[in-house]
Amino acid sequence: MATISMIGLGAMGSPMARNLLKAGHELKVHDIADSAVDVLVADGARRASQKDLACNVDVVITMLRTEEVVTEVLAGDQGLFLQASENTLFIDSSTISVNTARTLSDQAVVAGVTMVDAPVSGGVPGAEAGTLTFMVGGDNEDFIRAEPILKDMGRSIVHVGPAGSGQAAKICNNLILGVSMIAVAEAFRLADKLGLDAKVLYEIVAQSSGNCWALTANHPVPGLSPSSAANNQYHPGFSSALMLKDLQLSQKAACRFGASTPLGTKATELYKAFVDGGHAELDFGAIIKQIESQERNC
């Protein structure tokens, strides 16, 4: 078993940390929210200040909201890279830009530590069940070190390629997810206008070519998918703010590398309007409300 530190105990980080405890690891935790730390301490973790988080541990896991925070926490003037012992393994499971992940990997090497980017897919249910997919970027030796730790939090651990590749896979995945959620929302609003029963259409599409994760696991219409946040007034889940962030990362990457993503561009516009309208913390499936608000008679 390893000695692990984890910083970032939000909706995803907390259940991930709990699964590390269940696996028998010694765990130090830190978060700006004391209440989140208290819960993990009650489960057997040790409280640590950010200053002491990387001291005398084998692995440091970060699960933070933005790349600016990740950069400051890891590589700032008082960053964890400077605190850590030589060869400490850093696993960043935040979703950040490809370029930032590569820059941090280079800075880790200079500091005498190692790092992989390992963003996740599976949402809060996957984090709670320990069935997340980890998309890992980094050297093969570092992946081999990270894999057994990641297996205690996830079901599918994929080495995508060198540093930044995990983030590249994540933003491509979430580009598909954002667009497909909008497509499902549009189709079921149209079905409602055409007088179709939503449950009947769900049964048809779930067995047809339109089937997708947004339909079966997180349907934007309440009462159709048992695990959907729509059944809980769109309490996330995966928030619309985070979906917007990931879509914006995809668009920055598309611009930087010259890729054409017309549907991704439109999806980003729709989620931005929804978030700017005060719905940032609703699950991304609540985008159906934005679709409904734009309905018109032709």
C-alpha positions in Angstrom: 0.0 0.0 0.0 1.1 3.5 -0.7 1.2 6.8 1.2 -0.9 9.2 -0.8 -1.9 12.8 -0.5 -4.9 14.2 -2.3 -5.9 17.8 -2.8 -9.4 18.7 -4.1 -12.3 17.0 -2.3 -15.2 18.1 -4.3 -18.0 16.1 -5.8 -15.5 13.9 -7.6 -12.5 14.1 -5.3 -14.2 13.0 -2.2 -15.5 9.6 -3.4 -12.2 9.0 -5.2 -10.4 9.6 -1.9 -12.8 7.3 0.0 -12.0 4.5 -2.5 -8.3 4.9 -1.8 -9.0 4.5 1.9 -11.1 1.4 1.2 -8.2 0.0 -0.7 -6.0 0.3 2.4 -3.8 3.3 1.4 -2.6 5.8 4.0 -4.1 9.0 2.9 -3.5 12.7 3.7 -6.1 15.2 2.4 -6.5 18.9 1.9 -9.3 21.1 0.6 -10.3 24.8 1.0 -13.6 23.5 2.4 -13.0 22.2 5.9 -16.2 20.3 5.9 -15.0 18.1 3.1 -11.8 17.4 4.9 -13.7 16.5 8.1 -15.7 13.8 6.4 -12.6 12.1 5.0 -10.8 12.4 8.4 -13.8 10.6 10.0 -13.3 7.9 7.4 -9.7 7.4 8.4 -7.7 10.0 6.4 -5.2 12.5 7.9 -5.7 16.2 7.7 -2.8 18.1 6.1 -2.1 21.7 5.3 -1.2 22.5 1.7 2.3 23.3 2.9 2.8 19.8 4.3 0.8 17.9 1.7 3.6 16.6 -0.5 6.0 15.8 2.4 6.9 12.1 3.0 4.4 10.6 0.5 4.7 8.3 -2.5 2.0 9.8 -4.6 0.2 13.2 -4.8 -3.2 13.3 -6.5 -4.8 16.6 -7.6 -8.4 17.0 -8.5 -9.0 20.7 -8.9 -11.4 22.9 -10.8 -9.3 25.0 -13.2 -5.8 24.9 -14.8 -4.9 28.2 -13.1 -5.4 26.6 -9.7 -3.6 23.4 -10.7 -0.6 25.4 -11.9 -0.4 27.5 -8.8 -0.8 24.5 -6.5 1.8 22.4 -8.3 4.3 24.9 -9.7 3.7 28.2 -7.9 6.3 29.8 -5.6 5.0 27.6 -2.7 4.0 24.7 -5.0 3.9 21.1 -4.2 6.7 20.2 -6.7 9.1 22.1 -4.4 7.9 20.3 -1.3 8.1 16.8 -2.6 10.9 14.3 -2.2 12.8 13.2 -5.3 10.8 10.9 -7.6 7.4 11.5 -5.9 4.7 10.7 -8.4 2.1 13.4 -9.1 -1.2 12.3 -10.7 -3.3 15.2 -11.9 -6.9 14.1 -12.5 -8.2 17.7 -13.1 -9.3 18.6 -16.6 -6.8 21.2 -18.0 -5.4 22.2 -21.4 -3.0 19.9 -23.2 -0.4 22.7 -23.3 -0.6 23.3 -19.6 -0.3 19.5 -18.9 2.8 19.3 -21.0 4.3 22.4 -19.3 3.6 21.0 -15.8 5.2 17.7 -16.8 8.3 19.5 -17.9 8.4 21.5 -14.6 8.0 18.3 -12.6 11.1 16.9 -14.3 13.1 20.0 -13.5 11.9 19.7 -9.8 13.1 16.1 -9.6 9.6 14.6 -9.5 7.4 12.8 -12.0 3.9 13.5 -13.2 1.1 12.0 -15.3 -2.0 13.7 -16.5 -5.0 11.4 -15.7 -8.3 13.1 -16.3 -11.4 11.0 -15.7 -14.8 10.1 -17.3 -17.7 8.6 -15.4 -19.0 11.4 -13.3 -20.0 11.3 -9.7 -21.7 7.9 -10.0 -18.5 6.4 -11.4 -16.4 8.1 -8.7 -18.6 6.6 -6.0 -18.6 3.2 -7.5 -14.9 3.1 -8.3 -15.7 2.6 -12.0 -14.1 5.7 -13.5 -12.2 5.7 -16.8 -8.7 7.2 -16.5 -7.1 8.6 -19.6 -3.4 8.8 -18.8 -0.6 10.8 -20.4 3.0 10.4 -19.5 6.1 8.2 -19.7 5.4 4.5 -19.7 7.4 4.0 -16.4 5.3 6.6 -14.7 2.1 5.1 -16.0 3.2 1.7 -14.6 3.7 3.3 -11.2 0.3 5.2 -11.4 -1.8 2.3 -12.7 -2.3 0.3 -9.5 -3.3 3.5 -7.7 -5.7 4.4 -10.4 -7.2 0.9 -10.4 -8.4 1.5 -6.8 -10.5 4.3 -8.1 -11.4 3.2 -11.6 -12.3 0.3 -13.9 -10.6 1.3 -17.2 -7.1 2.7 -17.0 -5.7 3.6 -20.5 -2.3 4.9 -21.3 -3.0 7.3 -24.1 0.5 8.5 -24.9 3.1 11.1 -23.7 2.4 14.0 -21.4 -0.8 15.9 -22.3 -2.3 12.9 -24.2 -4.7 12.1 -21.3 -6.0 15.7 -21.5 -6.3 15.5 -25.3 -8.4 12.3 -25.0 -10.6 13.9 -22.3 -11.5 17.1 -24.2 -12.3 15.0 -27.3 -14.5 12.7 -25.3 -16.3 15.6 -23.7 -16.7 17.3 -27.0 -18.7 14.3 -28.1 -20.6 14.2 -24.8 -21.6 17.9 -25.0 -22.8 17.7 -28.6 -24.6 14.4 -28.0 -26.4 15.8 -24.9 -27.7 18.7 -27.0 -28.8 16.3 -29.8 -30.8 14.1 -27.3 -32.4 17.2 -25.8 -33.3 18.6 -29.2 -34.8 15.2 -30.4 -36.9 14.8 -27.3 -38.2 18.4 -27.4 -39.1 17.8 -31.1 -40.8 14.5 -30.1 -42.9 16.3 -27.6 -44.0 18.8 -30.2 -44.9 15.9 -32.5 -47.0 14.2 -29.8 -44.7 11.3 -29.2 -44.6 9.6 -25.8 -41.1 10.2 -24.4 -40.9 6.7 -22.8 -41.8 5.0 -26.1 -39.2 7.0 -28.0 -36.6 6.3 -25.4 -37.2 2.5 -25.8 -36.9 2.9 -29.5 -33.7 5.0 -29.6 -32.0 2.9 -26.9 -32.2 0.0 -29.3 -31.4 2.0 -32.4 -28.7 3.9 -34.1 -29.3 7.0 -32.0 -28.3 5.3 -28.8 -25.6 7.0 -26.7 -24.5 7.6 -23.1 -26.4 10.8 -22.8 -29.6 9.0 -23.6 -29.2 5.9 -21.4 -27.2 7.1 -18.4 -28.1 10.8 -18.0 -31.2 11.5 -20.1 -32.2 15.2 -20.0 -35.9 14.4 -19.5 -36.8 13.3 -16.0 -38.0 9.7 -15.4 -36.4 8.0 -18.4 -32.9 7.1 -17.2 -32.7 5.8 -13.6 -29.3 7.3 -13.0 -30.0 10.7 -14.5 -29.5 14.0 -12.6 -32.8 15.1 -14.3 -34.6 12.9 -11.7 -33.1 15.1 -8.9 -33.9 18.5 -10.3 -30.6 18.4 -12.3 -28.5 18.4 -9.2 -25.1 17.3 -10.7 -23.8 15.0 -11.7 -21.5 16.9 -14.0 -22.2 20.6 -13.8 -23.0 22.8 -16.9 -20.1 25.1 -15.8 -17.7 22.2 -16.0 -19.1 21.1 -19.4 -18.6 24.6 -20.6 -15.0 24.6 -19.4 -14.2 21.4 -21.2 -15.9 22.6 -24.4 -13.9 25.8 -24.2 -10.7 23.8 -23.8 -11.7 21.8 -26.9 -12.2 24.9 -28.9 -8.8 26.4 -27.8 -7.1 23.2 -28.8 -9.0 23.2 -32.1 -7.9 26.7 -32.8 -4.3 26.0 -31.8 -4.0 22.9 -34.0 -6.2 24.0 -36.9 -9.1 21.5 -36.4 -12.6 22.3 -37.7 -15.3 21.7 -35.0 -18.5 23.4 -36.1 -20.8 21.4 -33.8 -18.3 21.9 -30.9 -18.4 25.6 -31.6 -22.2 25.7 -31.5 -22.4 23.5 -28.4 -19.9 25.9 -26.6 -22.2 28.8 -27.5 -25.3 27.1 -26.1 -23.6 26.1 -22.9 -22.1 29.6 -22.4 -25.6 31.1 -22.8 -27.0 28.6 -20.3 -24.2 29.2 -17.8 -24.4 33.0 -18.2 -28.1 32.7 -17.6 -27.5 31.6 -14.0 -27.5 27.8 -14.4 -23.8 27.0 -13.9 -24.3 24.5 -11.1 -27.1 22.6 -12.8 -26.2 19.3 -14.4 -25.2 19.6 -18.0 -28.3 17.7 -19.0 -30.3 20.7 -18.0 -29.3 22.2 -21.3 -32.7 21.0 -22.4 -34.1 24.1 -20.6 -32.0 26.2 -22.9 -33.3 24.4 -26.0 -36.8 24.8 -24.8 -36.4 28.5 -24.2 -35.4 29.0 -27.8 -38.3 27.1 -29.3 -40.3 29.0 -31.9 -43.0 28.7 -34.4 -41.8 28.6 -38.0 
